Protein backbone atom coordinates (compact mmCIF):
# COMPACT_ATOMS: atom_id res chain seq x y z
CA UNK A 1 0.00 0.00 0.00
CA UNK A 2 1.44 3.41 -0.97
CA UNK A 3 1.86 5.84 1.92
CA UNK A 4 -0.31 8.94 1.72
CA UNK A 5 1.53 12.19 1.08
CA UNK A 6 1.27 14.95 3.68
CA UNK A 7 0.94 18.64 2.95
CA UNK A 8 0.77 22.05 4.63
CA UNK A 9 -2.05 23.94 6.29
CA UNK A 10 -3.60 27.19 5.13
CA UNK A 11 -1.98 28.84 8.15
CA UNK A 12 1.50 27.72 7.14
CA UNK A 13 0.95 28.97 3.59
CA UNK A 14 -0.32 32.31 4.93
CA UNK A 15 2.78 32.64 7.10
CA UNK A 16 5.07 31.96 4.15
CA UNK A 17 3.18 34.47 1.99
CA UNK A 18 3.35 37.06 4.80
CA UNK A 19 7.12 36.62 5.12
CA UNK A 20 7.62 37.04 1.37
CA UNK A 21 5.46 40.16 1.35
CA UNK A 22 7.33 41.57 4.37
CA UNK A 23 10.62 41.02 2.56
CA UNK A 24 9.36 42.96 -0.46
CA UNK A 25 7.96 45.70 1.79
CA UNK A 26 11.34 46.23 3.47
CA UNK A 27 13.08 46.63 0.12
CA UNK A 28 14.47 43.14 -0.39
CA UNK A 29 14.16 41.54 -3.85
CA UNK A 30 10.91 39.62 -4.32
CA UNK A 31 11.80 36.08 -3.17
CA UNK A 32 11.08 32.98 -5.22
CA UNK A 33 10.94 30.88 -2.04
CA UNK A 34 10.91 31.50 1.71
CA UNK A 35 11.71 29.39 4.74
CA UNK A 36 9.53 29.54 7.86
CA UNK A 37 9.26 27.71 11.17
CA UNK A 38 6.20 25.55 11.65
CA UNK A 39 4.52 25.12 15.00
CA UNK A 40 6.19 21.74 15.44
CA UNK A 41 9.57 23.51 15.30
CA UNK A 42 10.59 22.28 11.86
CA UNK A 43 11.84 24.61 9.13
CA UNK A 44 10.17 24.31 5.73
CA UNK A 45 10.76 26.07 2.41
CA UNK A 46 7.71 27.24 0.45
CA UNK A 47 7.78 28.30 -3.20
CA UNK A 48 6.36 31.80 -3.69
CA UNK A 49 3.85 31.98 -6.55
CA UNK A 50 3.92 35.78 -6.79
CA UNK A 51 5.29 38.74 -4.88
CA UNK A 52 5.15 42.45 -5.54
CA UNK A 53 5.33 45.77 -3.77
CA UNK A 54 2.34 48.07 -4.26
CA UNK A 55 3.06 51.55 -2.95
CA UNK A 56 3.03 51.41 0.86
CA UNK A 57 2.12 47.71 0.93
CA UNK A 58 3.40 44.45 -0.51
CA UNK A 59 1.52 41.31 -1.48
CA UNK A 60 2.64 37.72 -1.96
CA UNK A 61 0.93 34.42 -2.67
CA UNK A 62 1.65 30.75 -1.96
CA UNK A 63 -0.24 27.87 -3.57
CA UNK A 64 -1.54 25.44 -0.99
CA UNK A 65 -0.48 21.81 -1.29
CA UNK A 66 -2.57 19.67 1.06
CA UNK A 67 -0.90 16.44 -0.05
CA UNK A 68 -3.31 13.51 -0.28
CA UNK A 69 -5.77 14.97 2.23
CA UNK A 70 -9.29 15.64 0.81
CA UNK A 71 -9.02 19.34 1.64
CA UNK A 72 -11.33 21.79 -0.16
CA UNK A 73 -8.53 24.38 -0.19
CA UNK A 74 -5.96 22.15 -1.89
CA UNK A 75 -4.45 24.15 -4.77
CA UNK A 76 -5.90 27.43 -3.52
CA UNK A 77 -3.93 30.67 -3.73
CA UNK A 78 -3.20 31.92 -0.20
CA UNK A 79 -2.45 35.65 -0.37
CA UNK A 80 -0.97 37.90 2.31
CA UNK A 81 -0.90 41.71 2.03
CA UNK A 82 1.47 43.41 4.45
CA UNK A 83 1.70 47.11 5.28
CA UNK A 84 3.46 49.03 8.02
CA UNK A 85 1.65 50.37 11.10
CA UNK A 86 2.74 52.67 13.88
CA UNK A 87 4.31 50.90 16.82
CA UNK A 88 5.08 47.20 16.99
CA UNK A 89 3.24 43.90 16.69
CA UNK A 90 1.03 42.33 14.06
CA UNK A 91 -2.60 43.20 13.40
CA UNK A 92 -4.67 40.75 11.36
CA UNK A 93 -7.27 41.39 8.68
CA UNK A 94 -9.66 39.25 6.64
CA UNK A 95 -9.41 39.85 2.92
CA UNK A 96 -11.61 38.39 0.20
CA UNK A 97 -12.42 34.74 0.83
CA UNK A 98 -11.42 34.73 4.50
CA UNK A 99 -14.26 34.64 7.01
CA UNK A 100 -15.09 36.77 10.01
CA UNK A 101 -16.25 35.24 13.31
CA UNK A 102 -19.76 36.28 14.38
CA UNK A 103 -20.53 33.91 17.27
CA UNK A 104 -18.86 33.14 20.61
CA UNK A 105 -17.32 29.80 21.50
CA UNK A 106 -14.46 29.66 18.99
CA UNK A 107 -10.75 30.19 19.55
CA UNK A 108 -11.00 33.79 18.28
CA UNK A 109 -13.73 36.17 19.31
CA UNK A 110 -16.66 37.69 17.39
CA UNK A 111 -15.62 40.42 14.99
CA UNK A 112 -12.16 38.92 14.47
CA UNK A 113 -10.89 37.52 11.17
CA UNK A 114 -11.14 33.72 11.18
CA UNK A 115 -7.40 33.26 11.51
CA UNK A 116 -6.81 30.74 14.29
CA UNK A 117 -4.25 31.20 17.10
CA UNK A 118 -1.77 28.71 15.61
CA UNK A 119 -1.56 30.45 12.22
CA UNK A 120 -1.33 33.82 13.98
CA UNK A 121 1.72 32.60 15.87
CA UNK A 122 3.32 31.35 12.65
CA UNK A 123 2.60 34.61 10.84
CA UNK A 124 4.04 36.71 13.70
CA UNK A 125 7.17 34.57 13.79
CA UNK A 126 7.62 34.62 10.01
CA UNK A 127 7.21 38.39 9.74
CA UNK A 128 9.38 38.85 12.83
CA UNK A 129 12.29 37.24 10.96
CA UNK A 130 12.10 40.19 8.55
CA UNK A 131 11.09 43.25 10.57
CA UNK A 132 10.25 44.32 14.11
CA UNK A 133 8.07 47.19 12.95
CA UNK A 134 4.31 47.04 13.40
CA UNK A 135 2.44 45.58 10.43
CA UNK A 136 -1.06 44.79 9.26
CA UNK A 137 -1.30 41.34 7.66
CA UNK A 138 -4.45 40.81 5.60
CA UNK A 139 -4.97 37.24 4.39
CA UNK A 140 -7.09 36.51 1.31
CA UNK A 141 -8.11 33.29 -0.42
CA UNK A 142 -9.57 33.91 -3.89
CA UNK A 143 -12.74 31.84 -4.26
CA UNK A 144 -12.83 31.18 -0.53
CA UNK A 145 -16.36 32.42 0.02
CA UNK A 146 -17.71 29.75 -2.35
CA UNK A 147 -15.46 27.03 -0.92
CA UNK A 148 -16.65 27.86 2.60
CA UNK A 149 -20.06 26.48 1.69
CA UNK A 150 -18.46 23.01 1.70
CA UNK A 151 -17.10 23.43 5.24
CA UNK A 152 -18.53 23.78 8.73
CA UNK A 153 -18.00 27.56 8.68
CA UNK A 154 -21.61 28.58 7.99
CA UNK A 155 -22.74 26.45 10.94
CA UNK A 156 -20.06 27.94 13.18
CA UNK A 157 -21.11 31.51 12.42
CA UNK A 158 -18.05 32.30 10.31
CA UNK A 159 -19.27 34.49 7.45
CA UNK A 160 -17.67 35.64 4.23
CA UNK A 161 -15.21 32.86 3.61
CA UNK A 162 -12.85 30.21 4.93
CA UNK A 163 -10.93 29.90 8.16
CA UNK A 164 -7.14 30.03 8.23
CA UNK A 165 -6.35 26.88 10.19
CA UNK A 166 -3.50 24.75 11.43
CA UNK A 167 -2.33 23.37 14.75
CA UNK A 168 1.12 22.25 13.58
CA UNK A 169 1.46 23.69 10.06
CA UNK A 170 1.32 20.25 8.49
CA UNK A 171 -1.69 18.48 6.97
CA UNK A 172 -1.91 14.83 7.84
CA UNK A 173 -3.78 12.88 5.13
CA UNK A 174 -6.47 11.91 7.60
CA UNK A 175 -9.89 13.54 7.51
CA UNK A 176 -11.32 12.09 10.73
CA UNK A 177 -9.23 14.18 13.20
CA UNK A 178 -10.06 17.34 11.28
CA UNK A 179 -13.74 16.42 11.29
CA UNK A 180 -13.69 15.78 15.04
CA UNK A 181 -12.10 19.19 15.61
CA UNK A 182 -14.89 20.81 13.57
CA UNK A 183 -17.56 18.84 15.43
CA UNK A 184 -16.12 19.89 18.79
CA UNK A 185 -16.20 23.51 17.64
CA UNK A 186 -19.83 23.20 16.50
CA UNK A 187 -20.89 21.88 19.90
CA UNK A 188 -18.87 24.56 21.70
CA UNK A 189 -20.49 27.28 19.58
CA UNK A 190 -23.94 25.88 20.34
CA UNK A 191 -23.15 25.95 24.06
CA UNK A 192 -21.81 29.50 23.88
CA UNK A 193 -24.93 30.62 21.99
CA UNK A 194 -27.19 29.42 24.79
CA UNK A 195 -28.30 26.10 23.31
CA UNK A 196 -29.34 23.78 26.14
CA UNK A 197 -30.86 20.97 24.07
CA UNK A 198 -28.89 20.24 20.87
CA UNK A 199 -30.18 18.02 18.09
CA UNK A 200 -27.59 15.62 16.65
CA UNK A 201 -28.23 14.38 13.10
CA UNK A 202 -26.16 12.25 10.71
CA UNK A 203 -26.34 14.67 7.76
CA UNK A 204 -28.52 16.73 5.45
CA UNK A 205 -31.54 14.44 5.53
CA UNK A 206 -31.68 14.60 9.31
CA UNK A 207 -31.11 18.35 9.42
CA UNK A 208 -33.83 19.09 6.89
CA UNK A 209 -36.25 16.86 8.81
CA UNK A 210 -35.34 18.44 12.15
CA UNK A 211 -35.89 21.96 10.85
CA UNK A 212 -39.12 20.89 9.17
CA UNK A 213 -40.71 19.25 12.21
CA UNK A 214 -39.15 21.07 15.18
CA UNK A 215 -38.79 24.60 16.48
CA UNK A 216 -35.05 25.22 16.61
CA UNK A 217 -32.53 28.02 16.78
CA UNK A 218 -29.86 28.10 14.05
CA UNK A 219 -27.03 26.64 16.15
CA UNK A 220 -29.15 23.88 17.67
CA UNK A 221 -28.78 21.27 14.89
CA UNK A 222 -25.34 19.69 14.48
CA UNK A 223 -24.42 17.24 11.73
CA UNK A 224 -22.34 14.44 13.23
CA UNK A 225 -21.51 12.58 9.99
CA UNK A 226 -20.19 9.22 11.25
CA UNK A 227 -18.43 10.26 14.47
CA UNK A 228 -21.15 9.34 16.94
CA UNK A 229 -18.95 8.02 19.72
CA UNK A 230 -16.77 11.12 19.72
CA UNK A 231 -19.72 13.51 19.53
CA UNK A 232 -21.85 11.81 22.18
CA UNK A 233 -18.91 11.71 24.59
CA UNK A 234 -18.22 15.41 24.04
CA UNK A 235 -21.92 16.27 24.39
CA UNK A 236 -22.07 14.41 27.70
CA UNK A 237 -19.06 16.36 29.01
CA UNK A 238 -20.68 19.62 27.90
CA UNK A 239 -23.55 19.10 30.38
CA UNK A 240 -26.49 20.02 28.17
CA UNK A 241 -29.97 19.86 29.72
CA UNK A 242 -31.17 17.26 27.23
CA UNK A 243 -30.21 15.71 23.92
CA UNK A 244 -32.16 14.67 20.81
CA UNK A 245 -30.75 12.27 18.20
CA UNK A 246 -32.66 12.37 14.92
CA UNK A 247 -31.99 10.69 11.59
CA UNK A 248 -32.74 7.89 9.20
CA UNK A 249 -32.58 4.36 10.65
CA UNK A 250 -29.93 3.06 8.25
CA UNK A 251 -27.35 5.08 10.18
CA UNK A 252 -28.83 5.25 13.66
CA UNK A 253 -29.60 1.52 13.91
CA UNK A 254 -25.84 0.92 13.97
CA UNK A 255 -25.70 2.72 17.33
CA UNK A 256 -28.06 0.12 18.79
CA UNK A 257 -25.51 -2.45 17.63
CA UNK A 258 -22.68 -0.66 19.48
CA UNK A 259 -21.11 0.74 16.31
CA UNK A 260 -20.13 4.33 17.13
CA UNK A 261 -18.31 5.11 13.88
CA UNK A 262 -20.99 4.53 11.26
CA UNK A 263 -18.85 4.98 8.14
CA UNK A 264 -19.55 2.12 5.75
CA UNK A 265 -15.86 1.18 5.61
CA UNK A 266 -15.60 1.02 9.41
CA UNK A 267 -18.92 -0.51 10.36
CA UNK A 268 -21.19 -3.35 9.31
CA UNK A 269 -24.78 -3.34 8.10
CA UNK A 270 -27.50 -3.03 10.75
CA UNK A 271 -29.90 -5.12 8.65
CA UNK A 272 -29.44 -8.32 10.76
CA UNK A 273 -30.16 -6.41 13.98
CA UNK A 274 -33.26 -4.69 12.56
CA UNK A 275 -34.55 -7.89 10.94
CA UNK A 276 -34.22 -9.74 14.25
CA UNK A 277 -35.92 -6.86 16.06
CA UNK A 278 -38.76 -6.92 13.53
CA UNK A 279 -39.24 -10.66 14.05
CA UNK A 280 -39.33 -10.13 17.81
CA UNK A 281 -41.76 -7.19 17.67
CA UNK A 282 -44.01 -8.27 14.82
CA UNK A 283 -43.53 -12.03 14.81
CA UNK A 284 -42.10 -14.28 12.07
CA UNK A 285 -41.18 -14.46 9.30
CA UNK A 286 -38.01 -12.41 9.48
CA UNK A 287 -38.01 -9.63 6.79
CA UNK A 288 -35.81 -10.35 3.78
CA UNK A 289 -34.64 -6.90 2.67
CA UNK A 290 -31.14 -5.72 1.84
CA UNK A 291 -31.44 -2.38 3.68
CA UNK A 292 -32.89 -1.10 6.93
CA UNK A 293 -34.98 1.40 4.98
CA UNK A 294 -36.32 -1.49 2.89
CA UNK A 295 -37.43 -3.39 5.98
CA UNK A 296 -39.39 -0.41 7.30
CA UNK A 297 -40.85 0.73 3.99
CA UNK A 298 -42.04 -2.80 3.24
CA UNK A 299 -44.29 -2.83 6.30
CA UNK A 300 -47.88 -1.59 6.52
CA UNK A 301 -48.31 1.67 8.44
CA UNK A 302 -49.10 0.45 11.99
CA UNK A 303 -46.41 -2.25 11.87
CA UNK A 304 -43.90 0.28 10.56
CA UNK A 305 -44.61 2.58 13.50
CA UNK A 306 -44.26 -0.29 16.01
CA UNK A 307 -40.91 -1.35 14.58
CA UNK A 308 -39.63 2.24 14.30
CA UNK A 309 -40.54 2.92 17.92
CA UNK A 310 -38.86 -0.32 19.06
CA UNK A 311 -35.74 0.53 17.07
CA UNK A 312 -35.67 4.09 18.44
CA UNK A 313 -35.92 2.65 21.94
CA UNK A 314 -32.98 0.31 21.24
CA UNK A 315 -30.90 3.22 19.92
CA UNK A 316 -31.83 5.32 22.96
CA UNK A 317 -30.81 2.56 25.38
CA UNK A 318 -27.44 2.16 23.68
CA UNK A 319 -26.76 5.91 23.79
CA UNK A 320 -27.83 6.09 27.43
CA UNK A 321 -25.33 3.37 28.33
CA UNK A 322 -22.59 5.37 26.60
CA UNK A 323 -23.31 8.85 27.96
CA UNK A 324 -24.69 7.90 31.38
CA UNK A 325 -27.95 8.67 33.10
CA UNK A 326 -27.30 12.37 33.67
CA UNK A 327 -28.61 13.63 30.32
CA UNK A 328 -32.26 13.05 29.30
CA UNK A 329 -32.28 11.50 25.81
CA UNK A 330 -34.76 11.22 22.98
CA UNK A 331 -34.45 9.50 19.60
CA UNK A 332 -36.54 10.17 16.50
CA UNK A 333 -36.27 8.17 13.27
CA UNK A 334 -37.18 9.62 9.86
CA UNK A 335 -37.31 8.12 6.39
CA UNK A 336 -35.26 9.30 3.42
CA UNK A 337 -37.97 11.87 2.60
CA UNK A 338 -37.78 13.31 6.12
CA UNK A 339 -41.12 11.94 7.33
CA UNK A 340 -41.20 10.81 10.95
CA UNK A 341 -41.28 7.03 11.37
CA UNK A 342 -41.32 6.87 15.16
CA UNK A 343 -39.45 7.87 18.27
CA UNK A 344 -38.65 7.10 21.87
CA UNK A 345 -38.34 9.42 24.82
CA UNK A 346 -39.95 12.80 25.40
CA UNK A 347 -39.17 15.03 22.46
CA UNK A 348 -41.91 17.58 23.14
CA UNK A 349 -39.38 20.23 24.31
CA UNK A 350 -38.22 20.58 20.70
CA UNK A 351 -41.72 20.86 19.19
C-alpha positions as semicolon CSV with decimal commas, in nm:
position;residue;x (nm);y (nm);z (nm)
1;X;0,000;0,000;0,000
2;X;0,144;0,341;-0,097
3;X;0,186;0,584;0,192
4;X;-0,031;0,894;0,172
5;X;0,153;1,219;0,108
6;X;0,127;1,495;0,368
7;X;0,094;1,864;0,295
8;X;0,077;2,205;0,463
9;X;-0,205;2,394;0,629
10;X;-0,360;2,719;0,513
11;X;-0,198;2,884;0,815
12;X;0,150;2,772;0,714
13;X;0,095;2,897;0,359
14;X;-0,032;3,231;0,493
15;X;0,278;3,264;0,710
16;X;0,507;3,196;0,415
17;X;0,318;3,447;0,199
18;X;0,335;3,706;0,480
19;X;0,712;3,662;0,512
20;X;0,762;3,704;0,137
21;X;0,546;4,016;0,135
22;X;0,733;4,157;0,437
23;X;1,062;4,102;0,256
24;X;0,936;4,296;-0,046
25;X;0,796;4,570;0,179
26;X;1,134;4,623;0,347
27;X;1,308;4,663;0,012
28;X;1,447;4,314;-0,039
29;X;1,416;4,154;-0,385
30;X;1,091;3,962;-0,432
31;X;1,180;3,608;-0,317
32;X;1,108;3,298;-0,522
33;X;1,094;3,088;-0,204
34;X;1,091;3,150;0,171
35;X;1,171;2,939;0,474
36;X;0,953;2,954;0,786
37;X;0,926;2,771;1,117
38;X;0,620;2,555;1,165
39;X;0,452;2,512;1,500
40;X;0,619;2,174;1,544
41;X;0,957;2,351;1,530
42;X;1,059;2,228;1,186
43;X;1,184;2,461;0,913
44;X;1,017;2,431;0,573
45;X;1,076;2,607;0,241
46;X;0,771;2,724;0,045
47;X;0,778;2,830;-0,320
48;X;0,636;3,180;-0,369
49;X;0,385;3,198;-0,655
50;X;0,392;3,578;-0,679
51;X;0,529;3,874;-0,488
52;X;0,515;4,245;-0,554
53;X;0,533;4,577;-0,377
54;X;0,234;4,807;-0,426
55;X;0,306;5,155;-0,295
56;X;0,303;5,141;0,086
57;X;0,212;4,771;0,093
58;X;0,340;4,445;-0,051
59;X;0,152;4,131;-0,148
60;X;0,264;3,772;-0,196
61;X;0,093;3,442;-0,267
62;X;0,165;3,075;-0,196
63;X;-0,024;2,787;-0,357
64;X;-0,154;2,544;-0,099
65;X;-0,048;2,181;-0,129
66;X;-0,257;1,967;0,106
67;X;-0,090;1,644;-0,005
68;X;-0,331;1,351;-0,028
69;X;-0,577;1,497;0,223
70;X;-0,929;1,564;0,081
71;X;-0,902;1,934;0,164
72;X;-1,133;2,179;-0,016
73;X;-0,853;2,438;-0,019
74;X;-0,596;2,215;-0,189
75;X;-0,445;2,415;-0,477
76;X;-0,590;2,743;-0,352
77;X;-0,393;3,067;-0,373
78;X;-0,320;3,192;-0,020
79;X;-0,245;3,565;-0,037
80;X;-0,097;3,790;0,231
81;X;-0,090;4,171;0,203
82;X;0,147;4,341;0,445
83;X;0,170;4,711;0,528
84;X;0,346;4,903;0,802
85;X;0,165;5,037;1,110
86;X;0,274;5,267;1,388
87;X;0,431;5,090;1,682
88;X;0,508;4,720;1,699
89;X;0,324;4,390;1,669
90;X;0,103;4,233;1,406
91;X;-0,260;4,320;1,340
92;X;-0,467;4,075;1,136
93;X;-0,727;4,139;0,868
94;X;-0,966;3,925;0,664
95;X;-0,941;3,985;0,292
96;X;-1,161;3,839;0,020
97;X;-1,242;3,474;0,083
98;X;-1,142;3,473;0,450
99;X;-1,426;3,464;0,701
100;X;-1,509;3,677;1,001
101;X;-1,625;3,524;1,331
102;X;-1,976;3,628;1,438
103;X;-2,053;3,391;1,727
104;X;-1,886;3,314;2,061
105;X;-1,732;2,980;2,150
106;X;-1,446;2,966;1,899
107;X;-1,075;3,019;1,955
108;X;-1,100;3,379;1,828
109;X;-1,373;3,617;1,931
110;X;-1,666;3,769;1,739
111;X;-1,562;4,042;1,499
112;X;-1,216;3,892;1,447
113;X;-1,089;3,752;1,117
114;X;-1,114;3,372;1,118
115;X;-0,740;3,326;1,151
116;X;-0,681;3,074;1,429
117;X;-0,425;3,120;1,710
118;X;-0,177;2,871;1,561
119;X;-0,156;3,045;1,222
120;X;-0,133;3,382;1,398
121;X;0,172;3,260;1,587
122;X;0,332;3,135;1,265
123;X;0,260;3,461;1,084
124;X;0,404;3,671;1,370
125;X;0,717;3,457;1,379
126;X;0,762;3,462;1,001
127;X;0,721;3,839;0,974
128;X;0,938;3,885;1,283
129;X;1,229;3,724;1,096
130;X;1,210;4,019;0,855
131;X;1,109;4,325;1,057
132;X;1,025;4,432;1,411
133;X;0,807;4,719;1,295
134;X;0,431;4,704;1,340
135;X;0,244;4,558;1,043
136;X;-0,106;4,479;0,926
137;X;-0,130;4,134;0,766
138;X;-0,445;4,081;0,560
139;X;-0,497;3,724;0,439
140;X;-0,709;3,651;0,131
141;X;-0,811;3,329;-0,042
142;X;-0,957;3,391;-0,389
143;X;-1,274;3,184;-0,426
144;X;-1,283;3,118;-0,053
145;X;-1,636;3,242;0,002
146;X;-1,771;2,975;-0,235
147;X;-1,546;2,703;-0,092
148;X;-1,665;2,786;0,260
149;X;-2,006;2,648;0,169
150;X;-1,846;2,301;0,170
151;X;-1,710;2,343;0,524
152;X;-1,853;2,378;0,873
153;X;-1,800;2,756;0,868
154;X;-2,161;2,858;0,799
155;X;-2,274;2,645;1,094
156;X;-2,006;2,794;1,318
157;X;-2,111;3,151;1,242
158;X;-1,805;3,230;1,031
159;X;-1,927;3,449;0,745
160;X;-1,767;3,564;0,423
161;X;-1,521;3,286;0,361
162;X;-1,285;3,021;0,493
163;X;-1,093;2,990;0,816
164;X;-0,714;3,003;0,823
165;X;-0,635;2,688;1,019
166;X;-0,350;2,475;1,143
167;X;-0,233;2,337;1,475
168;X;0,112;2,225;1,358
169;X;0,146;2,369;1,006
170;X;0,132;2,025;0,849
171;X;-0,169;1,848;0,697
172;X;-0,191;1,483;0,784
173;X;-0,378;1,288;0,513
174;X;-0,647;1,191;0,760
175;X;-0,989;1,354;0,751
176;X;-1,132;1,209;1,073
177;X;-0,923;1,418;1,320
178;X;-1,006;1,734;1,128
179;X;-1,374;1,642;1,129
180;X;-1,369;1,578;1,504
181;X;-1,210;1,919;1,561
182;X;-1,489;2,081;1,357
183;X;-1,756;1,884;1,543
184;X;-1,612;1,989;1,879
185;X;-1,620;2,351;1,764
186;X;-1,983;2,320;1,650
187;X;-2,089;2,188;1,990
188;X;-1,887;2,456;2,170
189;X;-2,049;2,728;1,958
190;X;-2,394;2,588;2,034
191;X;-2,315;2,595;2,406
192;X;-2,181;2,950;2,388
193;X;-2,493;3,062;2,199
194;X;-2,719;2,942;2,479
195;X;-2,830;2,610;2,331
196;X;-2,934;2,378;2,614
197;X;-3,086;2,097;2,407
198;X;-2,889;2,024;2,087
199;X;-3,018;1,802;1,809
200;X;-2,759;1,562;1,665
201;X;-2,823;1,438;1,310
202;X;-2,616;1,225;1,071
203;X;-2,634;1,467;0,776
204;X;-2,852;1,673;0,545
205;X;-3,154;1,444;0,553
206;X;-3,168;1,460;0,931
207;X;-3,111;1,835;0,942
208;X;-3,383;1,909;0,689
209;X;-3,625;1,686;0,881
210;X;-3,534;1,844;1,215
211;X;-3,589;2,196;1,085
212;X;-3,912;2,089;0,917
213;X;-4,071;1,925;1,221
214;X;-3,915;2,107;1,518
215;X;-3,879;2,460;1,648
216;X;-3,505;2,522;1,661
217;X;-3,253;2,802;1,678
218;X;-2,986;2,810;1,405
219;X;-2,703;2,664;1,615
220;X;-2,915;2,388;1,767
221;X;-2,878;2,127;1,489
222;X;-2,534;1,969;1,448
223;X;-2,442;1,724;1,173
224;X;-2,234;1,444;1,323
225;X;-2,151;1,258;0,999
226;X;-2,019;0,922;1,125
227;X;-1,843;1,026;1,447
228;X;-2,115;0,934;1,694
229;X;-1,895;0,802;1,972
230;X;-1,677;1,112;1,972
231;X;-1,972;1,351;1,953
232;X;-2,185;1,181;2,218
233;X;-1,891;1,171;2,459
234;X;-1,822;1,541;2,404
235;X;-2,192;1,627;2,439
236;X;-2,207;1,441;2,770
237;X;-1,906;1,636;2,901
238;X;-2,068;1,962;2,790
239;X;-2,355;1,910;3,038
240;X;-2,649;2,002;2,817
241;X;-2,997;1,986;2,972
242;X;-3,117;1,726;2,723
243;X;-3,021;1,571;2,392
244;X;-3,216;1,467;2,081
245;X;-3,075;1,227;1,820
246;X;-3,266;1,237;1,492
247;X;-3,199;1,069;1,159
248;X;-3,274;0,789;0,920
249;X;-3,258;0,436;1,065
250;X;-2,993;0,306;0,825
251;X;-2,735;0,508;1,018
252;X;-2,883;0,525;1,366
253;X;-2,960;0,152;1,391
254;X;-2,584;0,092;1,397
255;X;-2,570;0,272;1,733
256;X;-2,806;0,012;1,879
257;X;-2,551;-0,245;1,763
258;X;-2,268;-0,066;1,948
259;X;-2,111;0,074;1,631
260;X;-2,013;0,433;1,713
261;X;-1,831;0,511;1,388
262;X;-2,099;0,453;1,126
263;X;-1,885;0,498;0,814
264;X;-1,955;0,212;0,575
265;X;-1,586;0,118;0,561
266;X;-1,560;0,102;0,941
267;X;-1,892;-0,051;1,036
268;X;-2,119;-0,335;0,931
269;X;-2,478;-0,334;0,810
270;X;-2,750;-0,303;1,075
271;X;-2,990;-0,512;0,865
272;X;-2,944;-0,832;1,076
273;X;-3,016;-0,641;1,398
274;X;-3,326;-0,469;1,256
275;X;-3,455;-0,789;1,094
276;X;-3,422;-0,974;1,425
277;X;-3,592;-0,686;1,606
278;X;-3,876;-0,692;1,353
279;X;-3,924;-1,066;1,405
280;X;-3,933;-1,013;1,781
281;X;-4,176;-0,719;1,767
282;X;-4,401;-0,827;1,482
283;X;-4,353;-1,203;1,481
284;X;-4,210;-1,428;1,207
285;X;-4,118;-1,446;0,930
286;X;-3,801;-1,241;0,948
287;X;-3,801;-0,963;0,679
288;X;-3,581;-1,035;0,378
289;X;-3,464;-0,690;0,267
290;X;-3,114;-0,572;0,184
291;X;-3,144;-0,238;0,368
292;X;-3,289;-0,110;0,693
293;X;-3,498;0,140;0,498
294;X;-3,632;-0,149;0,289
295;X;-3,743;-0,339;0,598
296;X;-3,939;-0,041;0,730
297;X;-4,085;0,073;0,399
298;X;-4,204;-0,280;0,324
299;X;-4,429;-0,283;0,630
300;X;-4,788;-0,159;0,652
301;X;-4,831;0,167;0,844
302;X;-4,910;0,045;1,199
303;X;-4,641;-0,225;1,187
304;X;-4,390;0,028;1,056
305;X;-4,461;0,258;1,350
306;X;-4,426;-0,029;1,601
307;X;-4,091;-0,135;1,458
308;X;-3,963;0,224;1,430
309;X;-4,054;0,292;1,792
310;X;-3,886;-0,032;1,906
311;X;-3,574;0,053;1,707
312;X;-3,567;0,409;1,844
313;X;-3,592;0,265;2,194
314;X;-3,298;0,031;2,124
315;X;-3,090;0,322;1,992
316;X;-3,183;0,532;2,296
317;X;-3,081;0,256;2,538
318;X;-2,744;0,216;2,368
319;X;-2,676;0,591;2,379
320;X;-2,783;0,609;2,743
321;X;-2,533;0,337;2,833
322;X;-2,259;0,537;2,660
323;X;-2,331;0,885;2,796
324;X;-2,469;0,790;3,138
325;X;-2,795;0,867;3,310
326;X;-2,730;1,237;3,367
327;X;-2,861;1,363;3,032
328;X;-3,226;1,305;2,930
329;X;-3,228;1,150;2,581
330;X;-3,476;1,122;2,298
331;X;-3,445;0,950;1,960
332;X;-3,654;1,017;1,650
333;X;-3,627;0,817;1,327
334;X;-3,718;0,962;0,986
335;X;-3,731;0,812;0,639
336;X;-3,526;0,930;0,342
337;X;-3,797;1,187;0,260
338;X;-3,778;1,331;0,612
339;X;-4,112;1,194;0,733
340;X;-4,120;1,081;1,095
341;X;-4,128;0,703;1,137
342;X;-4,132;0,687;1,516
343;X;-3,945;0,787;1,827
344;X;-3,865;0,710;2,187
345;X;-3,834;0,942;2,482
346;X;-3,995;1,280;2,540
347;X;-3,917;1,503;2,246
348;X;-4,191;1,758;2,314
349;X;-3,938;2,023;2,431
350;X;-3,822;2,058;2,070
351;X;-4,172;2,086;1,919
